[in-house]
Amino acid sequence: MKKTLSILLCSAIAGTMVSPVAGANELEPVPVVDQKEEVQQMNFYTITGTITKIAEESKGTFFASVKTDEEEYGFYFNNQTLVFDNTGKEVKLEEGMEFTGYVDSSKPMMMIYPPRYSTDVVIVHTDEPGTVELQQFDENLLNKKQDLIIHLSKETVMENLSKKLVSKDEIINKEVLIFYEVVLESYPAQTGPKRVILLEREQTAVDKALKIAETDFYDVNGETMIPLRLVAETLGFKVESTGKGAIVSKGNLSFTITRGSTTYGYNKALRFFKEAPELLEEKKTYVPIEFLHLLIEHTEK
């Protein structure tokens, strides 16, 4: 029987730093909105503290040790981690900085003590005016608590975790960080953020191939079988049908797959599957998931 995987994401809601409220006369008050909609929980949660030590764990990956009154822990960061101060300025993490880190609760976490987190965004606290909040907004740019509306302008920098520019439509009902300084005292309150970060990354080819394997697969004698052409072409491989199977190639690399046979060609060598590739759906050949891992290995080299 074909199966479909689903993932239940546990989450926690959190915000950061408080900044002074100031007038914003250019923003017009809006009517009061009844708070009828239940606030949606966030997938991202926050960690806070002061960095006591930074050490390079491996090439390009660093570990920041943190100590608070309640506990000791640490977090990893690298060149893909977004680091800003509370005004929206990009900064470099240093020992002694007070910070708030944003962690994706759907990511696996090492079960060791002290805890070790993997942060996607780190906000450094400064004395400069500026607030950073974790929010979700509907199509009217009203947040889920219905107590804040944002006004986007050409000056608002809107990007995702991959630093790719995003549009207003892309942030609707998604988790975002907003950076702002002043708030119009109305109900709901209003502000014009200088920066909005959509807490999503651009999917890589490997991400997309893995997603296909998660949602389109069969179990055959305990072996997970995934669609050959879909995952191979997603990873940039050329797939040519032979009538009895397919030739999968990229550059000087070539695989010859034959339906019904556990033997397959790997350049000039022979290798073996645990289960033979089969036409489990019309015009769709399925191969053991080990082949996906092999393609990924060559994709990432």
C-alpha positions in Angstrom: 0.0 0.0 0.0 1.3 3.4 -0.9 1.8 5.6 2.2 2.0 9.3 2.9 4.1 10.8 5.6 3.1 13.7 7.7 4.9 15.7 10.3 3.4 17.3 13.4 5.4 20.3 14.4 5.4 21.2 18.1 5.9 24.9 18.7 6.2 27.7 21.1 5.5 31.4 20.8 7.9 34.1 21.9 9.0 37.7 21.2 12.0 39.8 22.0 13.1 43.2 23.2 11.0 46.2 24.1 11.5 49.6 22.6 9.9 52.9 23.4 6.5 53.7 21.8 6.5 56.9 19.7 4.0 58.7 17.6 3.7 57.9 13.9 1.4 60.6 12.6 1.8 59.3 9.0 -0.2 56.2 9.9 -4.0 56.4 10.1 -5.9 54.8 12.9 -8.0 51.8 12.0 -11.3 50.5 13.5 -11.1 48.2 16.6 -11.2 44.6 15.6 -13.0 42.0 17.8 -10.4 39.4 19.1 -12.3 36.3 17.9 -9.6 34.4 16.1 -7.5 32.0 18.2 -3.8 32.9 18.2 -1.9 30.3 16.2 1.1 28.8 17.9 4.5 29.5 16.5 7.0 26.8 15.2 9.9 29.0 16.2 10.9 29.6 19.9 13.5 31.8 21.5 16.6 31.3 23.6 18.2 34.3 25.4 21.3 35.0 27.5 24.8 36.4 27.3 27.6 34.7 25.2 30.4 33.7 27.4 32.6 32.0 24.9 32.8 31.3 21.1 34.8 28.4 19.7 35.1 27.0 16.2 33.7 23.5 16.2 34.6 22.6 12.6 35.5 24.6 9.5 32.9 27.4 9.3 30.8 26.2 12.2 31.0 27.9 15.6 29.6 27.1 19.0 28.6 29.9 21.4 28.5 29.0 25.1 25.8 30.8 27.2 25.2 31.1 30.9 22.1 32.4 32.5 20.9 32.5 36.1 18.9 29.3 35.5 21.1 27.2 33.2 24.1 26.8 30.9 23.6 25.9 27.2 25.0 26.8 23.8 24.1 27.2 20.2 25.7 26.6 16.8 26.0 29.2 14.1 27.6 29.5 10.7 27.6 31.8 7.6 24.0 30.8 7.0 22.8 32.1 10.4 21.4 35.6 10.1 22.8 37.9 12.8 21.4 41.4 13.4 21.1 43.9 16.2 17.7 45.1 17.4 17.9 48.0 14.9 18.2 45.7 11.9 21.9 46.2 11.3 24.0 43.1 10.4 26.6 42.4 13.1 29.2 39.8 14.1 28.7 37.7 17.2 31.2 38.3 19.9 31.8 37.2 23.5 29.9 39.3 26.0 26.9 40.0 23.8 23.4 39.7 25.0 21.2 38.1 22.5 17.9 36.4 21.5 18.2 33.4 19.2 15.4 31.9 17.1 15.2 28.1 16.9 13.1 26.0 14.6 11.3 23.4 16.9 10.9 21.0 14.0 14.7 20.5 13.7 16.2 17.5 15.6 18.1 18.5 18.8 20.9 16.6 20.3 19.8 15.0 23.6 22.8 15.9 25.7 23.5 18.2 28.6 24.1 21.1 28.5 21.6 21.7 25.7 22.9 22.6 22.2 20.7 24.5 19.9 20.9 25.3 16.2 19.8 28.9 15.6 18.5 30.4 12.3 18.5 34.0 13.4 20.3 35.7 16.3 19.4 39.2 17.5 22.0 41.1 19.5 20.6 43.5 22.1 21.8 47.1 22.1 20.8 50.3 23.8 19.7 51.8 20.4 15.9 52.1 19.9 14.5 49.2 18.0 12.2 46.3 18.6 12.2 42.8 17.1 9.1 40.6 17.3 8.1 37.1 16.1 4.7 37.5 14.4 2.2 36.1 11.9 0.0 38.4 9.7 -3.1 37.8 7.7 -3.9 39.2 4.2 -4.7 42.6 5.8 -1.3 42.6 7.6 -3.1 42.3 10.9 -1.3 40.0 13.4 -2.9 36.9 14.9 -3.5 38.6 18.2 -5.3 41.3 16.3 -3.5 44.0 18.2 -0.9 45.1 15.5 -1.1 46.1 11.9 2.1 46.7 9.8 2.4 49.1 6.8 4.9 47.9 4.2 6.7 50.4 2.0 9.3 50.4 -0.7 11.9 51.0 2.0 10.9 47.9 3.9 13.5 45.1 3.4 11.7 41.8 3.0 13.7 38.6 2.8 13.8 35.0 3.8 16.4 33.0 5.8 18.3 32.4 2.5 18.5 36.2 2.1 16.3 36.1 -1.0 13.8 38.9 -1.4 10.1 38.0 -0.8 6.8 39.7 -1.5 3.9 40.7 0.7 1.9 37.6 -0.5 4.7 35.3 0.6 4.6 36.4 4.3 0.8 36.0 4.8 0.1 33.5 7.6 3.8 32.7 7.9 6.2 33.2 10.8 8.1 36.4 10.4 10.4 38.6 12.4 9.6 42.3 12.1 12.1 45.2 13.0 10.5 48.5 13.9 11.1 51.6 16.0 7.9 53.6 16.4 4.2 52.5 17.0 1.1 54.6 16.5 -1.0 54.3 19.7 -4.3 53.2 18.2 -6.1 49.9 18.4 -4.9 47.8 16.7 -1.5 49.5 17.0 0.3 50.3 13.8 3.9 50.4 12.7 6.0 50.5 9.5 8.7 47.9 9.9 12.1 48.6 8.4 12.9 44.9 7.9 10.8 41.7 7.7 12.4 38.3 7.7 10.3 35.3 6.6 11.4 32.3 8.7 11.8 30.0 5.7 14.7 28.9 3.6 14.9 28.4 -0.1 14.5 24.7 -0.8 17.6 23.1 -2.3 17.4 20.3 -4.9 18.3 17.8 -2.1 15.4 19.2 0.1 13.0 18.7 -2.8 14.2 15.2 -3.6 13.9 14.2 0.1 10.4 15.7 0.2 9.4 13.5 -2.8 10.7 10.5 -1.0 8.7 11.4 2.1 5.4 11.7 0.2 5.7 9.2 -2.7 6.9 5.8 -1.7 6.0 2.1 -1.3 7.2 -0.5 1.1 8.3 -3.7 -0.6 9.5 -6.5 1.8 10.4 -3.9 4.3 12.4 -1.8 1.8 11.3 1.8 1.0 10.9 2.3 -2.7 10.9 5.8 -4.2 10.2 7.1 -7.8 13.3 7.0 -9.8 12.7 9.7 -12.5 11.2 12.3 -10.1 14.1 12.2 -7.6 16.9 11.9 -10.2 15.7 14.7 -12.4 15.1 16.9 -9.3 18.8 16.4 -8.4 19.8 17.4 -11.9 20.4 13.9 -13.4 19.3 13.0 -16.9 17.0 10.0 -17.1 16.7 8.0 -20.4 14.3 5.1 -20.7 15.6 1.8 -22.1 12.3 0.0 -22.2 13.4 -2.3 -19.5 14.6 0.4 -17.1 16.6 3.6 -17.4 20.0 5.1 -17.7 20.6 7.9 -15.1 23.5 10.2 -15.9 25.2 13.4 -15.0 28.6 14.4 -16.5 30.9 11.4 -16.4 28.7 9.5 -13.9 26.2 6.9 -15.2 23.9 4.4 -13.6 22.1 1.6 -15.6 18.9 0.5 -13.8 16.9 -2.6 -15.0 13.5 -3.4 -13.7 13.2 -6.8 -12.0 17.0 -7.1 -11.4 18.8 -6.3 -8.2 22.0 -5.7 -10.2 22.7 -2.2 -11.6 25.5 -0.6 -13.4 27.6 2.1 -11.7 29.9 3.5 -14.4 31.9 0.3 -15.3 31.2 -1.5 -12.1 28.3 -3.6 -10.9 26.4 -3.0 -7.7 23.3 -4.6 -6.0 20.0 -3.3 -4.6 18.3 -5.1 -1.7 15.1 -5.1 -3.8 14.7 -5.0 -7.5 13.4 -1.8 -9.2 9.7 -2.3 -10.2 7.0 -0.5 -12.2 4.8 0.0 -9.1 2.7 2.7 -10.9 2.0 3.2 -14.5 5.1 4.7 -16.2 6.8 5.1 -12.8 9.7 3.0 -11.9 10.4 2.8 -8.1 13.9 2.0 -6.8 15.2 1.4 -3.2 15.8 4.6 -1.3 19.5 3.7 -1.0 19.7 4.9 -4.6 18.5 8.4 -3.6 21.2 8.5 -1.0 23.8 7.6 -3.6 22.6 10.4 -5.9 22.6 12.9 -3.1 26.2 11.9 -2.3 27.3 12.8 -5.8 25.1 15.9 -5.9 26.8 17.4 -2.8 30.4 16.7 -4.0 
